[in-house]
């Protein structure tokens, strides 16, 4: 039997040497596998080095930097609309806008495409004003989370509306300036400053500057080039700030530096479009047989949904029949094959089920205006059948009863039928005569006066003759005089000599205090208020509708269509939409929140621009830009109370004076804030920016109170008593307005005690000594309403509230 090894001993008594066999190390196997993987070209995992000597503060800073990087990546993806499902961010929309006639935006766009890898022959074939997409080269690395950045270059025509429409969807505005500038010739020409003012009022995204002129321009000397560069830089910094980057883009290397700057640019959020889904069309197809307009483009923002209506900027509201996802025409991975992309089938992700709610106005119900009181005809018949009562002798000379207002004054626009300080009943009717029933037309050379005024916006389509031009010039001069008078003597009205004041001002009332006196918001509402919509809690409703919109967009198949290249089919589009769309301007489509197609009274806070010199009167026709929506309206201006005040009454303003901030109220489809508002008026050189501001919301109950001030002058004074004349011209008017409180321009308060004589003189008593050079005032108030204007929501200009 074998002997156990433990019992084997040598002759000298020691243990023998045990023979050990060598085994292959597992660590060596791992090393060999790693070396083999490196030889085969496989990627090696990152090696994390741990520095044991790092302090605690350094580790905290390192973790803070990692968190900040992840946060920046998330925000970057959210700005581009690709925060869901780890989607690839859509291309950055770069609006290439020239601000000077020397700047060549088309040439710069083609050079950028060459720097991005396009062949010079192919880049030269790119048509002007057409969107062009490209992938940025490797040297133009973007920010965190952008992966391989792509750009979509759009160079709109040098037109105000075209530039504003493209800037609504732009992530970056590439401001192109000419290479020449001096003290006498700024880097921005006159039209460039007009474009810049409108863009700032609408809200500018990230701005990057580029100096690029025409290729055939004569090269200046070195000294002249240095001076030009200095002036261009100073003009650019004065408008956009010293932190905004300005790149020279003349040579090929300079264009590459510009491309690198575009790739590393981080888009800036615009609050008015952040919560809404929108699309700028890169390709348009139209089927005249079905009236379906198909728009191809990248969906941005929250996304789109067929459950909600869509708005085509400048054309109106329509229904979305279906949304289909297409293959990306500018893929990030692999080479782009145009033929395969055109043959790729589309995948429908959302489709309309049923009919959408297109009702704008509430149904007209004439029974809501019925009252239990007898009508004027019934009262007249009863009075004719009964004998007149005997009149006492001591009352035979007193004023008779106030007649009821005529039907024309009740049914028509009350403000346009009244005089405002000129002693003529038709003073406010000039706007109705010049605008009502006459469609506005574009400016033309034949419709200009000698001093450059455009008179076509207040006339018919016929070519104006010399008499009409002279009448328009006279009307504008009168408007200037009235605006200046209203600024010097606000709300002051002269009492008519040939008409009793108690009849002329029968719709006005006196208030003890404009701030604290009560006023029922549902009192004597016009017929228009029976057709519009009212929200019980507007702010809460807006939040609920926005949340519902987000849920509907994310509920689309695949988690939504945000950041995807889609085809959106819009139905019910007439052929006139394509005919009226300017050439070279892409279609802009945006989703509407629920109830944004309903008509109500919209209020906005606007500030008038100092560059506009013409007088701006209430209820004058204006072109309004409310976010993605563009419409015509006749706003009524009012002075908003201070935020610290408890007053809930807005004082009516006849004119919007220069450097004045006011509240503009008008009938229009509901607009949920935040939203920017721009007001334009048609001028001789195109649309001119009148005022800009923000949309406050919708509230038909907001009280717009018109104040008039009747003035008189002391004839005789004694201490706190005085005889006042020229406020009224007959004793009956004095007795009618006796309960109304008086005030003076020097701060006194008083009341009428009795009438004196037969010419309207009256005795008054005040709370202090009155002087001969003081002015006695009586303030009267009444509520006014916005101007009914159906073209604001696509209706006929002559439509009344009953048949609209």
C-alpha positions in Angstrom: 0.0 0.0 0.0 1.3 3.5 -0.7 2.9 5.4 2.1 1.3 8.8 2.9 3.5 11.8 2.0 3.3 13.1 5.6 5.1 10.0 6.8 8.0 10.1 4.3 11.2 11.1 5.9 14.8 11.3 4.7 17.5 9.3 6.2 18.6 12.3 8.2 15.1 12.7 9.6 14.1 15.8 7.5 11.0 16.1 5.2 11.7 15.6 1.5 11.1 18.4 -1.0 7.6 18.3 -2.5 7.4 18.8 -6.2 4.9 21.7 -7.1 3.3 21.9 -10.6 2.9 25.5 -12.2 -0.7 26.5 -13.2 -1.7 29.3 -15.6 -2.7 32.6 -13.9 -6.3 33.8 -14.4 -5.1 37.4 -14.3 -2.7 36.8 -17.2 -5.7 35.4 -19.1 -7.6 38.6 -18.6 -4.6 40.7 -19.7 -4.3 38.6 -22.8 -8.0 38.9 -23.6 -7.7 42.7 -23.2 -4.7 42.8 -25.5 -6.5 40.6 -28.0 -9.5 43.0 -27.9 -7.2 45.9 -28.5 -5.6 44.1 -31.4 -9.0 43.4 -33.0 -10.0 47.1 -32.7 -12.7 46.8 -30.0 -13.3 49.7 -27.7 -11.8 49.7 -24.3 -13.7 50.8 -21.2 -12.7 54.0 -19.5 -10.1 53.7 -16.8 -11.1 55.6 -13.7 -8.2 57.0 -11.8 -8.8 57.7 -8.1 -6.7 60.3 -6.6 -6.4 59.5 -2.9 -4.9 62.9 -2.2 -8.0 64.8 -3.3 -9.5 67.0 -0.7 -13.1 67.0 0.3 -13.7 70.4 -1.2 -12.3 69.3 -4.5 -14.6 66.2 -4.6 -17.6 68.4 -3.8 -16.6 70.7 -6.7 -16.2 67.8 -9.0 -19.6 66.4 -8.2 -21.1 69.9 -8.6 -19.6 70.2 -12.1 -21.0 66.8 -13.0 -24.5 67.8 -11.9 -24.2 71.1 -13.8 -23.2 69.3 -16.9 -26.1 66.9 -16.7 -28.5 69.8 -16.1 -27.1 71.8 -19.1 -27.5 68.7 -21.2 -31.1 68.3 -20.1 -31.9 72.0 -20.7 -30.3 71.9 -24.1 -32.3 68.9 -25.2 -35.5 70.5 -23.8 -34.9 73.7 -25.7 -34.6 71.7 -28.9 -37.7 69.7 -28.1 -35.9 66.3 -27.7 -36.2 65.6 -24.0 -38.3 62.4 -24.5 -37.0 58.9 -25.4 -33.5 60.1 -25.8 -34.3 61.5 -29.3 -31.8 63.3 -31.5 -32.3 67.0 -31.3 -33.7 68.7 -34.5 -31.5 71.1 -36.5 -31.0 74.6 -35.1 -33.0 77.0 -37.1 -30.6 79.8 -38.0 -32.3 82.9 -39.5 -29.8 84.7 -41.7 -31.0 88.3 -41.7 -29.2 91.2 -43.5 -29.5 94.5 -41.8 -27.9 96.5 -44.6 -28.1 96.6 -48.3 -24.3 95.9 -48.5 -24.8 92.6 -46.6 -25.1 89.5 -48.8 -27.1 86.8 -46.8 -27.4 84.4 -49.8 -23.7 84.4 -50.4 -23.0 83.8 -46.7 -25.5 80.9 -46.6 -23.8 79.2 -49.5 -20.3 79.6 -48.0 -21.6 78.1 -44.7 -22.9 75.1 -46.7 -19.4 74.8 -48.3 -17.8 74.9 -44.9 -20.2 72.1 -43.8 -19.0 69.8 -46.5 -21.1 70.7 -49.5 -19.4 71.0 -52.9 -19.1 74.5 -54.3 -21.0 73.7 -57.4 -23.9 72.2 -55.3 -23.8 75.2 -52.9 -24.0 77.7 -55.8 -27.2 76.0 -57.0 -29.1 76.6 -53.7 -32.0 78.9 -54.4 -32.4 82.1 -52.3 -34.9 82.2 -49.5 -35.2 78.4 -49.4 -34.6 76.5 -46.1 -31.4 74.4 -46.4 -30.2 71.8 -43.8 -26.7 70.5 -43.2 -24.7 68.6 -40.6 -21.9 70.6 -39.0 -18.4 69.3 -39.5 -16.4 67.6 -36.8 -14.5 70.8 -35.8 -17.8 72.6 -35.0 -18.7 70.6 -31.9 -21.9 71.6 -30.2 -22.7 72.0 -26.5 -23.6 69.2 -24.1 -26.4 66.8 -25.3 -26.4 68.0 -28.9 -24.5 64.9 -30.3 -23.7 65.7 -33.9 -25.2 69.2 -34.4 -27.2 70.1 -37.5 -28.4 73.4 -38.8 -31.3 74.6 -40.9 -30.4 77.9 -42.6 -33.2 80.2 -43.6 -32.6 83.6 -45.3 -36.0 85.3 -45.5 -36.6 88.2 -47.9 -35.8 91.6 -46.6 -39.4 92.2 -45.7 -40.7 93.1 -42.2 -43.5 90.4 -42.1 -41.2 87.7 -43.6 -38.4 88.4 -41.1 -40.8 88.4 -38.1 -42.4 85.1 -39.3 -39.0 83.4 -39.6 -37.8 84.8 -36.3 -40.8 83.3 -34.6 -39.3 79.8 -35.2 -35.6 80.7 -35.1 -33.2 79.4 -32.5 -30.3 81.7 -33.6 -30.5 85.0 -35.5 -27.4 85.5 -37.6 -27.2 89.2 -38.1 -25.4 90.0 -41.3 -23.7 93.4 -41.6 -21.9 95.0 -44.5 -18.1 95.5 -44.4 -18.3 99.3 -44.6 -19.4 101.7 -41.9 -18.7 105.3 -40.7 -20.2 108.1 -38.7 -22.2 109.3 -41.7 -23.2 105.7 -42.8 -24.1 103.4 -40.0 -23.8 99.6 -40.1 -27.6 99.4 -40.1 -29.5 101.2 -42.8 -33.0 102.8 -42.2 -34.8 99.6 -43.1 -32.4 97.6 -41.0 -33.2 99.7 -37.9 -36.9 99.1 -38.6 -36.3 95.4 -38.7 -34.2 95.5 -35.6 -36.8 97.4 -33.6 -39.6 95.0 -34.6 -37.4 92.0 -33.7 -36.6 93.4 -30.3 -40.3 94.1 -29.6 -41.2 90.5 -30.6 -38.4 88.9 -28.6 -35.0 88.0 -29.9 -33.4 84.5 -29.6 -29.7 84.1 -29.4 -27.9 86.6 -31.7 -24.6 86.1 -33.5 -23.1 88.7 -35.8 -21.3 88.2 -39.1 -19.6 90.8 -41.4 -20.0 89.7 -44.9 -20.5 91.8 -48.1 -20.8 91.2 -51.8 -18.0 89.4 -53.4 -17.6 92.1 -56.1 -17.1 94.9 -53.6 -13.9 96.9 -53.9 -11.3 96.0 -51.3 -10.4 99.1 -49.3 -7.0 100.0 -48.0 -5.6 98.5 -44.8 -6.3 101.7 -42.8 -9.8 102.1 -44.2 -10.5 98.4 -43.5 -9.4 98.9 -39.9 -11.6 101.9 -39.5 -14.6 100.1 -41.0 -14.1 97.1 -38.7 -14.0 99.5 -35.7 -17.2 101.2 -36.6 -19.1 98.0 -37.5 -18.1 96.6 -34.1 -19.2 99.7 -32.2 -22.6 99.8 -34.0 -23.1 96.1 -33.4 -22.2 96.3 -29.7 -24.5 99.3 -29.2 -27.5 97.4 -30.5 -26.8 93.8 -29.2 -24.5 94.3 -26.3 -20.7 93.8 -25.9 -21.1 90.1 -25.0 -22.7 89.2 -28.3 -20.1 87.6 -30.7 -19.3 89.2 -34.0 -17.4 87.2 -36.6 -15.8 88.4 -39.8 -16.9 86.1 -42.6 -14.9 87.1 -45.6 -12.3 84.3 -46.1 -12.8 80.6 -45.9 -11.1 80.3 -42.5 -13.2 83.1 -41.1 -16.4 81.3 -42.3 -15.2 78.1 -40.5 -14.8 80.1 -37.3 -18.3 81.3 -37.8 -19.6 77.7 -38.3 -17.8 76.7 -35.1 -19.5 79.5 -33.2 -22.9 78.4 -34.6 -22.2 74.8 -33.5 -21.3 75.8 -30.0 -24.2 78.3 -29.6 -26.8 77.4 -26.9 -30.3 78.5 -27.9 -32.2 80.8 -25.6 -35.8 80.1 -24.4 -38.6 82.4 -25.5 -41.4 82.1 -23.0 -44.2 82.9 -25.4 -43.5 79.9 -27.6 -42.0 77.5 -25.0 -45.4 75.9 -24.1 -46.7 75.6 -27.6 -45.9 73.2 -30.5 -45.0 74.7 -33.8 -43.5 73.8 -37.2 -41.8 75.8 -39.9 -42.5 74.1 -43.3 -39.5 73.1 -45.4 -41.7 71.5 -48.1 -45.3 72.2 -49.1 -47.8 70.1 -51.0 -51.4 71.1 -51.8 -54.3 69.2 -53.1 -56.9 71.5 -54.6 -59.5 68.7 -55.0 -59.6 68.0 -51.3 -58.4 71.3 -49.9 -55.6 69.6 -47.9 -52.3 71.4 -47.3 -49.4 69.1 -46.4 -46.5 70.7 -44.6 -43.2 68.9 -44.0 -40.8 70.0 -41.3 -39.4 69.4 -37.8 -41.9 69.7 -35.0 -40.6 71.9 -32.2 -41.8 72.8 -28.7 -44.2 70.5 -26.9 -45.5 68.8 -30.0 -48.6 68.7 -32.2 -51.9 66.9 -31.8 -54.9 66.4 -34.0 -57.2 67.0 -31.1 -56.5 70.7 -31.2 -56.9 73.3 -34.0 -53.9 74.7 -35.8 -53.1 78.2 -36.8 -51.4 79.2 -40.0 -49.7 82.5 -39.4 -51.3 85.2 -41.5 -54.1 82.9 -42.8 -56.3 81.7 -39.9 -57.4 78.6 -37.9 -57.8 75.2 -39.5 -58.1 71.5 -38.6 -55.3 69.0 -38.6 -56.6 65.8 -40.3 -53.5 63.6 -39.6 -49.8 63.7 -38.6 -47.3 61.3 -40.1 -43.6 60.7 -39.2 -41.2 60.7 -42.1 -37.6 59.7 -42.5 -35.2 62.5 -41.5 -33.9 64.3 -44.7 -30.7 65.1 -42.8 -29.8 62.0 -40.8 -27.1 62.1 -38.2 -25.8 58.5 -38.7 -24.6 57.3 -42.1 -24.7 58.9 -45.5 -27.8 60.6 -46.7 -29.4 59.0 -49.8 -32.1 61.4 -51.2 -33.7 58.7 -53.4 -34.2 56.3 -50.4 -35.6 59.2 -48.3 -38.2 60.1 -51.0 -39.3 56.4 -51.2 -39.5 55.9 -47.5 -43.1 55.2 -46.4 -44.7 57.6 -43.9 -46.0 56.3 -40.5 -49.3 57.9 -39.4 -49.1 58.5 -35.6 -52.2 60.7 -35.1 -55.5 61.2 -36.9 -58.6 63.3 -36.4 -61.6 61.4 -34.9 -64.8 63.4 -35.5 -65.2 67.1 -36.1 -63.4 69.8 -34.2 -65.1 72.7 -32.5 -64.8 75.7 -34.9 -67.5 77.8 -33.3 -66.2 81.3 -32.6 -69.3 83.2 -31.4 -72.2 82.1 -29.1 -75.5 81.6 -30.9 -77.6 84.7 -31.1 -80.8 84.6 -29.0 -83.0 87.7 -29.4 -85.1 86.6 -26.5 -82.3 87.4 -24.1 -82.8 91.1 -24.7 -86.5 90.9 -23.8 -87.7 92.9 -20.8 -91.0 93.0 -18.9 -91.1 96.8 -19.2 -93.5 98.2 -21.9 -91.9 99.4 -25.1 -91.8 103.0 -26.2 -94.6 102.4 -28.8 -96.9 101.0 -26.1 -96.2 103.9 -23.8 -96.9 106.3 -26.7 -100.2 104.7 -27.5 -101.3 104.9 -23.8 -100.3 108.5 -23.6 -102.3 109.3 -26.7 -105.4 107.7 -25.3 -105.2 109.6 -22.0 -105.8 113.3 -21.7 -102.7 115.4 -20.6 -102.6 116.3 -16.9 -102.9 119.9 -16.0 -99.5 121.7 -15.5 -99.1 123.9 -12.4 -98.4 127.5 -13.2 -95.2 127.6 -11.2 -93.8 124.6 -13.3 -94.7 125.7 -16.8 -91.3 127.3 -17.5 -89.3 124.4 -16.2 -87.5 121.9 -18.5 -89.6 119.1 -20.0 -88.8 115.4 -19.6 -85.7 114.0 -21.2 -86.7 112.2 -24.4 -85.6 108.6 -24.9 -82.5 108.1 -27.0 -83.1 107.5 -30.7 -82.7 104.1 -32.2 -79.7 105.2 -34.3 -77.8 106.3 -31.2 -78.7 103.1 -29.4 -77.9 100.6 -32.1 -74.9 102.4 -33.6 -71.5 102.9 -32.1 -72.1 105.3 -29.3 -68.6 106.7 -29.2 -68.6 107.4 -32.9 -71.9 109.3 -32.6 -70.6 111.7 -30.0 -68.5 114.8 -30.1 -65.3 114.9 -28.0 -64.7 118.5 -27.3 -65.4 120.2 -30.6 -69.0 121.1 -30.2 -70.0 118.9 -33.1 -72.0 115.7 -32.8 -70.1 114.0 -35.6 -66.6 114.6 -34.4 -66.0 111.0 -33.3 -67.7 109.8 -36.4 -64.7 110.5 -38.6 -63.2 107.1 -38.0 -66.4 105.4 -38.9 -66.8 107.4 -42.1 -63.2 106.7 -43.1 -62.9 103.1 -42.1 -66.3 101.4 -41.9 -67.4 99.8 -45.1 -64.0 100.5 -46.9 -61.6 97.7 -47.0 -58.0 98.5 -46.3 -55.6 98.1 -49.2 -51.8 98.0 -49.4 -49.8 101.1 -49.9 -49.2 102.2 -53.5 -47.4 105.0 -55.2 -50.6 106.5 -56.5 -52.0 106.7 -53.0 -49.3 108.9 -51.5 -49.4 112.6 -50.9 -46.7 115.0 -51.7 -45.2 114.7 -48.2 -45.1 110.9 -48.3 -48.3 110.1 -46.5 -50.2 107.0 -47.5 -53.9 107.5 -47.9 -54.9 104.2 -49.4 -55.5 102.5 -46.1 -58.5 104.8 -45.5 -60.0 104.6 -49.0 -61.6 102.2 -51.4 -59.7 100.3 -54.1 -60.2 103.2 -56.5 -57.2 105.3 -57.3 -57.5 108.5 -55.2 -57.6 111.8 -57.1 -56.2 115.2 -56.0 -59.4 116.1 -54.0 -59.3 112.9 -52.0 -55.6 113.4 -51.3 -56.2 116.9 -50.1 -59.1 115.8 -47.9 -56.9 113.1 -46.4 -54.2 115.6 -45.7 -56.7 117.9 -44.0 -58.1 115.1 -41.9 -54.6 114.2 -40.7 -53.9 117.8 -39.8 -57.1 117.9 -37.8 -56.2 114.6 -36.0 -52.8 116.2 -35.0 -54.5 119.2 -33.6 -57.0 117.2 -31.7 -54.3 115.0 -30.3 -52.3 118.0 -29.2 -55.4 119.5 -27.6 -56.2 116.3 -25.8 -52.7 116.3 -24.4 -53.0 119.8 -23.1 -56.6 119.7 -21.9 -57.4 116.0 -21.2 -61.1 115.1 -21.2 -62.3 118.7 -21.5 -65.5 119.1 -23.5 -67.4 122.2 -24.5 -71.1 122.4 -23.8 -73.0 122.8 -27.0 -74.8 126.1 -27.5 -77.7 124.8 -29.7 -78.4 121.5 -27.8 -79.4 121.1 -24.2 -76.6 119.6 -22.1 -79.1 117.3 -20.3 -79.8 115.6 -23.6 -76.3 115.7 -25.0 -74.8 114.0 -21.9 -77.8 112.0 -20.8 -75.8 108.7 -20.8 -73.2 110.1 -18.4 -73.4 110.0 -14.6 -71.6 111.7 -11.8 -69.5 109.7 -9.3 -68.6 110.7 -5.8 -65.2 109.0 -6.3 -63.8 107.4 -9.4 -61.8 105.0 -7.4 -64.3 103.8 -4.8 -67.8 104.4 -6.3 -69.5 101.1 -7.3 -70.3 100.3 -10.9 -72.1 97.1 -11.9 -70.2 95.3 -14.7 -73.4 93.7 -16.0 -75.3 96.9 -16.4 -76.5 98.0 -19.9 -74.4 95.6 -21.8 -74.5 95.9 -25.7 -75.7 93.2 -28.0 -72.1 92.3 -28.8 -71.7 90.9 -25.3 -74.4 88.2 -26.0 -72.2 86.7 -28.7 -68.8 86.5 -27.0 -67.5 84.1 -24.4 -66.6 84.8 -20.7 -64.3 82.8 -18.5 -65.2 82.3 -14.8 -61.6 82.0 -13.7 -59.3 82.9 -16.6 -55.9 82.1 -15.0 -57.0 78.7 -13.6 -58.6 77.8 -16.9 -55.5 78.7 -18.8 -53.4 76.5 -16.6 -55.8 73.6 -16.9 -56.0 73.9 -20.7 -52.2 74.1 -21.1 -51.9 70.9 -19.0 -54.5 69.2 -21.1 -52.7 70.2 -24.2 -49.4 68.8 -23.0 -51.1 65.5 -22.1 -52.7 65.3 -25.5 -49.4 65.9 -27.2 -47.5 63.3 -25.2 -50.4 60.9 -25.7 -49.7 60.6 -29.4 -48.3 57.3 -30.6 -44.6 56.9 -29.7 -44.7 59.5 -26.9 -45.3 62.5 -29.2 -43.9 64.0 -32.3 -41.6 66.6 -30.8 -38.2 66.8 -32.5 -39.3 64.5 -35.3 -39.6 65.3 -39.0 -43.3 65.0 -39.8 -45.9 65.7 -42.4 -48.9 67.6 -41.1 -52.0 67.5 -43.2 -54.3 70.6 -42.7 -57.7 70.3 -44.2 -60.2 73.0 -45.3 -57.5 75.2 -46.7 -58.8 77.4 -49.7 -56.5 78.0 -52.7 -56.4 81.7 -51.8 -54.1 80.8 -48.9 -51.3 79.7 -51.2 -51.9 82.6 -53.5 -51.6 85.1 -50.7 -48.5 83.5 -49.1 -45.4 85.7 -50.1 -42.8 84.0 -52.2 -39.8 82.8 -50.3 -41.5 82.9 -46.9 -42.1 79.5 -45.3 -45.4 78.5 -43.8 -45.5 78.6 -39.9 -48.0 76.3 -38.2 -48.7 76.3 -34.5 -51.2 74.4 -32.3 -53.9 76.3 -30.4 -54.8 75.6 -26.8 -58.5 74.7 -26.1 -60.9 77.6 -26.5 -58.4 79.8 -28.3 -60.7 79.9 -31.3 -63.5 81.5 -29.2 -64.0 85.3 -29.5 -63.9 87.5 -26.4 -62.5 90.8 -25.2 -58.7 90.6 -25.1 -56.7 93.1 -23.1 -53.0 93.9 -23.6 -50.5 96.4 -22.1 -48.8 98.4 -24.8 -46.2 101.1 -24.9 -46.1 103.5 -27.9 -42.8 103.8 -29.7 -41.2 107.3 -30.0 -40.2 106.8 -33.6 -43.8 106.8 -34.8 -45.0 110.4 -35.3 -48.6 110.0 -36.5 -51.5 110.4 -34.0 -53.0 107.2 -32.8 -56.7 107.4 -31.9 -58.8 104.8 -30.1 -60.7 102.5 -32.4 -58.3 103.1 -35.3 -57.6 100.0 -37.4 -54.3 98.3 -36.5 -52.5 95.1 -37.6 -51.7 93.1 -34.4 -49.1 90.3 -34.0 -50.0 88.2 -30.9 -47.3 85.5 -30.8 -47.9 83.2 -33.8 -51.3 84.9 -34.5 -51.7 87.9 -36.9 -55.0 89.8 -37.1 -56.6 93.2 -37.7 -58.5 94.9 -34.9 -59.6 98.3 -33.6 -58.2 98.6 -30.1 -59.7 100.9 -27.5 -57.1 102.4 -25.2 -57.4 103.1 -21.5 -55.3 104.1 -18.6 -54.7 101.2 -16.3 -54.9 101.9 -12.5 -51.8 101.5 -10.4 -51.1 98.1 -9.0 -51.1 99.4 -5.4 -54.6 100.9 -6.0 -57.9 99.2 -5.2 -59.6 100.8 -8.2 -60.9 98.4 -10.8 -61.8 101.0 -13.4 -59.8 101.9 -16.5 -60.0 105.5 -17.7 -60.7 105.7 -21.4 -58.1 107.4 -23.6 -59.0 109.2 -26.8 -55.4 109.1 -28.1 -52.4 106.9 -27.4 -49.8 109.6 -26.9 -46.0 109.2 -27.3 -44.1 107.4 -24.7 -47.4 106.3 -23.0 -48.2 102.9 -21.6 -51.9 102.0 -21.8 -54.2 99.1 -21.9 -55.5 98.1 -25.4 -58.9 96.3 -25.5 -60.3 94.7 -28.6 -62.6 91.8 -29.8 -60.4 88.9 -30.9 -60.0 85.2 -30.5 -58.8 84.3 -27.0 -55.1 84.4 -26.4 -53.6 82.8 -23.3 -50.6 84.7 -21.9 -47.6 84.9 -22.0 -47.7 86.4 -25.4 -46.0 89.3 -27.1 -48.2 91.9 -28.9 -47.0 94.2 -31.7 -49.2 96.9 -33.3 -48.5 98.0 -36.9 -50.0 100.7 -39.0 -49.8 100.8 -42.8 -47.5 103.6 -43.9 -46.0 104.9 -47.1 -43.0 102.5 -46.9 -44.9 99.5 -45.5 -46.0 98.4 -42.0 -44.7 100.8 -39.3 -44.4 99.7 -35.7 -46.7 101.8 -33.5 -46.6 100.1 -30.1 -45.6 96.9 -28.5 -46.3 95.1 -25.2 -47.7 91.9 -23.8 -51.2 90.2 -23.7 -52.7 90.4 -20.2 -55.7 88.0 -20.8 -59.4 88.1 -21.4 -62.1 89.8 -19.3 -65.3 91.2 -20.7 -66.2 92.5 -17.3 -63.3 95.0 -17.3 -64.8 98.5 -16.8 -63.5 101.1 -19.3 -64.9 104.4 -18.1 -65.0 107.5 -20.3 -64.7 110.8 -18.5 -65.7 114.2 -19.7 -65.0 117.4 -17.9 -67.3 120.4 -18.3 -65.6 123.6 -17.4 -66.8 127.0 -16.2 -65.2 130.2 -15.0 -65.9 132.3 -11.9 -67.8 135.5 -12.7 -67.9 136.9 -9.2 -66.3 135.5 -6.0 -66.7 136.1 -2.4 -64.8 134.0 0.1 -66.0 130.4 -0.6 -68.9 131.5 -2.8 -69.0 132.3 -6.4 -71.1 132.7 -9.5 -69.9 130.5 -12.4 -70.7 130.9 -16.0 -70.1 129.2 -19.4 -70.6 125.7 -18.0 -74.3 125.7 -19.0 -76.4 128.0 -21.1 -79.9 127.5 -19.7 -81.4 127.1 -16.2 -82.8 123.6 -16.9 -79.4 122.2 -17.4 -78.2 123.8 -14.1 -81.0 122.1 -12.2 -80.4 118.8 -14.0 -76.7 118.6 -13.0 -77.2 120.1 -9.5 -76.5 116.9 -7.6 -73.1 116.4 -9.2 -70.0 117.5 -7.3 -67.8 120.2 -8.6 -64.0 120.6 -8.4 -61.4 123.2 -9.4 -58.0 123.0 -11.0 -56.5 124.4 -7.8 -57.9 121.5 -5.7 -61.2 122.9 -4.3 -64.4 120.9 -4.0 -67.9 122.3 -4.1 -71.5 122.0 -5.3 -74.2 124.0 -7.1 -76.6 125.9 -4.8 -79.0 127.5 -7.3 -79.4 128.9 -10.8 -79.0 132.6 -11.5 -80.8 134.2 -14.5 -81.7 132.7 -17.8 -78.3 132.2 -19.4 -76.9 129.3 -17.4 -75.2 131.3 -14.6 -75.2 129.4 -11.3 -74.2 130.0 -7.7 -71.7 127.6 -6.2 -70.1 127.0 -2.8 -66.7 125.5 -2.2 -64.7 124.1 0.8 -62.3 127.1 0.8 -61.8 130.5 -0.7 -62.0 130.5 -4.4 -60.0 132.9 -6.6 -61.1 134.6 -9.8 -58.4 132.9 -12.0 -59.5 129.4 -11.0 -61.4 127.0 -13.3 -64.5 125.1 -12.1 -64.8 121.5 -13.5 -67.6 118.9 -13.4 -66.6 115.3 -14.2 -69.1 113.0 -15.8 -68.6 109.3 -16.5 -70.0 106.5 -18.7 -68.8 103.1 -19.7 -67.5 102.4 -23.2 -67.0 99.1 -25.0 -64.5 98.0 -27.7 -65.3 98.4 -31.4 -67.1 95.4 -33.0 -64.8 94.3 -35.8 -65.5 90.8 -37.3 -62.4 90.8 -39.6 -60.4 90.1 -36.4 -61.6 86.5 -36.5 -62.1 86.2 -40.3 -65.6 87.6 -40.5 -67.1 90.1 -42.9 -66.4 93.8 -42.2 -70.1 94.7 -42.5 -71.4 91.9 -40.3 -73.5 93.0 -37.3 -73.7 91.3 -33.9 -77.1 89.8 -35.0 -75.9 88.1 -38.2 -72.2 87.6 -37.6 
